[in-house]
Amino acid sequence: GRREGLLAGEEEHGRDLDMRFSSITGVVSTEEKSRFERMIFRATRGNCFVRFAPIKQPITDPQSGELVEKSVFIVFYKSVSIENKLKKICDAFSAHRYSLPDMDDAPAVDRMLTENAQELVDS
């Protein structure tokens, strides 16, 4: 009976947090996409879920000034050690990382959408 009592309260909170994934999002050169994905798979031993989407228009590379085809990526992962590896891989591939607000935080999501819309109007 005592053991059940200890676990009963933790189950509601602990299980919810335990099932959450963290994510890293960003933009990488479409040319480097397959190497980038393979490096992530090898470094994390397949313990990530990676998705890409091509960006329709070429983007001016800030370093070279040339137009480059790029893809948006999102990587879902569970541990801090994987996060550190992913950040190093992003840096090695010159992938620009973007932060996303927690999707459960509706005001933060609305704020980010408003800021991005304003940035598009300004440019």
C-alpha positions as CSV (number, residue, x, y, z in Angstrom):
1,G,0.0,0.0,0.0
2,R,2.8,2.5,0.9
3,R,4.5,2.0,-2.5
4,E,1.3,2.8,-4.4
5,G,0.8,6.0,-2.3
6,L,4.2,7.3,-3.3
7,L,3.8,6.6,-7.0
8,A,0.2,7.8,-7.2
9,G,1.0,11.5,-6.9
10,E,4.1,11.3,-9.1
11,E,2.3,9.5,-12.0
12,E,0.2,12.5,-13.0
13,H,3.1,15.0,-13.1
14,G,6.1,12.7,-13.8
15,R,4.6,10.8,-16.7
16,D,3.6,14.0,-18.5
17,L,7.1,15.5,-18.2
18,D,8.7,12.2,-19.1
19,M,6.8,12.0,-22.3
20,R,7.9,15.4,-23.5
21,F,10.5,15.8,-26.2
22,S,12.7,18.8,-26.7
23,S,13.5,20.2,-30.1
24,I,16.1,22.1,-32.1
25,T,15.0,24.0,-35.2
26,G,16.9,25.8,-37.8
27,V,18.0,26.2,-41.4
28,V,20.7,24.2,-43.2
29,S,22.0,24.2,-46.8
30,T,19.9,21.8,-48.9
31,E,23.2,20.6,-50.4
32,E,24.4,19.5,-46.9
33,K,21.0,18.0,-45.8
34,S,21.8,14.3,-46.2
35,R,25.3,14.7,-44.6
36,F,23.7,16.7,-41.8
37,E,21.0,14.0,-41.2
38,R,23.5,11.2,-41.4
39,M,25.8,12.9,-38.9
40,I,22.9,13.4,-36.4
41,F,21.9,9.8,-36.8
42,R,25.4,8.6,-36.1
43,A,26.2,11.0,-33.3
44,T,22.9,10.2,-31.4
45,R,22.8,6.5,-32.4
46,G,19.4,7.0,-34.0
47,N,17.8,8.5,-30.8
48,C,16.4,11.5,-32.6
49,F,13.5,12.2,-35.0
50,V,14.6,14.6,-37.8
51,R,12.3,16.3,-40.4
52,F,13.2,18.6,-43.2
53,A,11.2,21.0,-45.5
54,P,12.7,22.8,-48.4
55,I,12.5,26.6,-48.5
56,K,11.0,27.5,-51.9
57,Q,13.1,30.6,-52.6
58,P,16.9,30.7,-52.5
59,I,18.3,32.6,-49.5
60,T,21.3,35.0,-49.5
61,D,24.0,33.4,-47.4
62,P,25.2,35.9,-44.9
63,Q,28.9,34.7,-45.1
64,S,29.3,34.4,-48.9
65,G,26.6,36.8,-50.1
66,E,25.5,34.1,-52.7
67,L,22.0,32.8,-53.2
68,V,21.8,29.3,-51.6
69,E,19.0,26.7,-51.5
70,K,18.2,26.0,-47.9
71,S,16.0,23.6,-45.9
72,V,14.2,24.1,-42.6
73,F,14.8,21.3,-40.1
74,I,13.4,20.2,-36.7
75,V,15.1,17.6,-34.5
76,F,13.2,16.0,-31.6
77,Y,15.3,14.5,-28.8
78,K,15.1,13.5,-25.2
79,S,18.3,14.1,-23.3
80,V,20.6,17.1,-22.5
81,S,23.7,15.1,-23.8
82,I,22.0,14.7,-27.2
83,E,21.1,18.4,-27.2
84,N,24.8,19.3,-26.7
85,K,25.8,17.0,-29.6
86,L,23.1,18.5,-31.9
87,K,24.3,22.0,-31.1
88,K,27.9,21.1,-32.1
89,I,26.7,19.4,-35.3
90,C,24.6,22.5,-36.2
91,D,27.7,24.7,-35.6
92,A,29.9,22.4,-37.7
93,F,27.4,22.6,-40.6
94,S,26.9,26.4,-40.2
95,A,23.2,25.7,-39.6
96,H,21.4,28.7,-38.2
97,R,19.3,27.7,-35.2
98,Y,16.0,29.3,-34.2
99,S,14.3,29.0,-30.9
100,L,10.6,28.1,-30.7
101,P,8.4,28.8,-27.7
102,D,6.8,26.0,-25.9
103,M,3.6,25.2,-27.9
104,D,1.7,24.9,-24.6
105,D,2.5,28.6,-23.9
106,A,-0.2,30.3,-26.2
107,P,0.8,33.9,-25.4
108,A,4.5,33.2,-26.3
109,V,3.4,31.6,-29.5
110,D,1.1,34.5,-30.4
111,R,4.0,37.0,-29.5
112,M,6.4,35.1,-31.8
113,L,3.9,35.1,-34.7
114,T,3.2,38.8,-34.3
115,E,7.0,39.6,-34.2
116,N,7.6,37.5,-37.3
117,A,4.7,39.0,-39.2
118,Q,6.0,42.5,-38.3
119,E,9.5,41.5,-39.5
120,L,8.1,40.4,-42.8
121,V,6.2,43.7,-43.2
122,D,9.4,45.7,-42.4
123,S,11.5,43.8,-44.9
